[in-house]
Amino acid sequence: MMSTQPETSEEVPLILDNIGFLIGKTEHIKDRLLEKYLAYPALEEELTSSQAKVLFQIHKFQSYRPSDIGKMLNVDKSNITRMVERLEKKDLIERHPDPDDRRSFLLYLTDKGRATVNRAMPLAVNALAELEQALTDEEKAQLRHCLRKIVTAAIDEQCLAQLLKGTK
């Protein structure tokens, strides 16, 4: 693939100097790549990138409230509700009462959901590898460091604790 990157800072359009635009555009590109890889024939279930991210979150945390998934993925309540309903209809997740909150429920993967995640996860890893291919290992480390600083400075302690819980 031929590079069309500007040679000097004078050639960089202002929009490509805007961090917010770059982060947002990168997220959009990541989601399109994820959907491209999820369309691979090895995945029986048709999944959108958003549905896959919900399944990955439930897999990571074992059980999860829809509201927590919405916060983690920056998805509003009505969208997360529709996503949960679609994933339930596909028999990928199931709801169980939350023992800590009678008004809420927890989401769990079904056997079919676990099998789907096990097939989808390598596809998602390949999508991310394609996204990162333009960067050297050193650039990837620098980018992770900078984004980690932004995220940890912007989220509250409870959200950070929830994120860290999912990495164990």
C-alpha positions in Angstrom: 0.0 0.0 0.0 1.4 3.4 -1.0 1.7 6.0 1.7 0.0 9.3 1.1 1.2 10.9 4.3 2.2 14.6 4.2 6.0 15.0 4.1 6.3 18.1 6.3 4.2 19.8 9.1 3.3 22.6 6.6 1.5 20.0 4.5 -0.6 18.6 7.3 -4.2 19.9 7.1 -5.4 21.4 10.4 -7.9 18.6 10.9 -5.1 16.1 11.0 -3.5 18.1 13.9 -6.8 17.8 15.9 -6.4 15.1 18.6 -10.1 14.7 19.1 -10.7 14.1 15.4 -7.8 11.7 15.2 -9.0 9.6 18.2 -12.5 9.6 16.8 -11.5 8.7 13.3 -9.2 5.9 14.6 -12.2 4.5 16.6 -14.3 4.6 13.4 -11.5 2.8 11.4 -11.1 0.2 14.2 -14.8 -0.5 14.1 -14.9 -0.9 10.3 -11.9 -3.3 10.4 -13.5 -5.3 13.2 -16.7 -5.6 11.2 -14.7 -6.7 8.2 -12.9 -9.4 10.2 -16.1 -10.5 11.9 -17.7 -11.1 8.5 -15.1 -13.8 8.0 -16.9 -17.2 7.3 -15.5 -18.8 10.5 -18.0 -16.8 12.6 -21.5 -18.3 12.3 -23.3 -15.5 14.0 -23.5 -12.1 12.2 -22.2 -9.6 14.7 -21.7 -5.9 14.5 -18.5 -4.4 16.1 -20.7 -3.0 18.9 -22.3 -6.4 19.6 -18.9 -8.1 19.6 -17.6 -5.5 22.1 -20.5 -6.2 24.4 -19.8 -10.0 24.2 -16.1 -9.3 24.9 -17.0 -7.2 28.0 -19.3 -9.9 29.4 -16.6 -12.5 28.7 -13.9 -10.4 30.4 -16.0 -9.7 33.5 -18.0 -13.0 33.6 -21.2 -11.2 34.6 -22.0 -7.6 33.9 -24.8 -5.2 34.3 -26.0 -3.6 31.0 -25.6 -0.1 32.5 -21.9 -0.9 33.3 -21.3 -2.1 29.7 -22.9 1.1 28.4 -20.6 3.2 30.5 -17.5 1.2 29.5 -18.3 1.3 25.8 -19.9 4.8 25.9 -23.2 3.6 24.7 -26.5 5.1 25.8 -29.1 3.2 27.8 -31.6 2.7 24.9 -28.8 1.4 22.5 -27.4 -1.0 25.1 -31.0 -2.3 25.8 -31.5 -3.0 22.1 -28.2 -4.7 21.8 -28.8 -6.9 24.8 -32.2 -7.9 23.3 -30.6 -8.8 20.0 -27.9 -10.8 21.6 -30.5 -12.6 23.7 -32.5 -13.4 20.6 -29.4 -14.9 19.1 -29.0 -17.0 22.2 -25.5 -15.5 22.9 -26.3 -14.0 26.3 -28.8 -14.6 29.1 -30.1 -12.4 32.0 -30.0 -13.4 35.6 -31.3 -11.3 38.6 -28.6 -9.2 40.3 -28.3 -10.4 43.9 -27.0 -7.0 44.9 -29.8 -4.9 43.2 -33.3 -6.2 42.7 -34.0 -3.6 40.0 -31.1 -4.8 37.9 -29.9 -8.0 36.2 -26.5 -9.4 35.2 -25.6 -10.6 31.8 -23.9 -13.9 31.2 -22.7 -15.7 28.1 -24.5 -18.8 27.0 -22.5 -21.8 25.7 -23.2 -20.5 22.2 -22.0 -17.0 23.3 -18.8 -18.4 24.7 -18.2 -20.4 21.5 -18.9 -17.2 19.5 -16.4 -15.2 21.6 -13.8 -17.9 21.2 -14.1 -17.7 17.4 -14.5 -13.9 17.3 -11.6 -13.0 19.6 -8.8 -14.0 17.2 -10.6 -12.1 14.4 -10.6 -9.0 16.6 -6.9 -9.4 17.4 -6.2 -9.6 13.7 -8.3 -6.4 13.0 -6.3 -4.6 15.7 -3.0 -5.8 14.2 -4.0 -4.4 10.9 -4.9 -1.1 12.5 -1.5 -1.0 14.2 0.5 -2.1 11.2 1.5 1.5 10.3 3.3 1.9 13.6 6.6 0.7 14.9 6.8 -1.1 18.2 8.2 2.0 19.8 5.4 4.2 18.4 2.8 1.6 19.7 4.4 1.9 23.1 4.4 5.7 23.0 0.7 5.8 21.8 -0.4 3.3 24.6 1.5 5.5 27.2 -0.2 8.7 26.0 -3.7 7.3 25.7 -3.3 5.6 29.1 -2.5 9.0 30.6 -5.5 10.6 29.0 -7.9 7.8 30.1 -6.6 7.5 33.7 -6.7 11.3 34.2 -10.3 11.5 32.9 -12.1 8.6 34.6 -13.1 8.3 38.2 -11.6 5.8 40.7 -14.7 3.5 40.5 -14.5 3.2 36.7 -10.7 2.7 36.9 -11.2 -0.1 39.5 -13.7 -1.7 37.2 -11.3 -1.5 34.3 -8.5 -3.0 36.3 -10.8 -5.8 37.6 -11.3 -6.9 34.0 -7.6 -7.2 33.3 -7.0 -9.9 35.9 
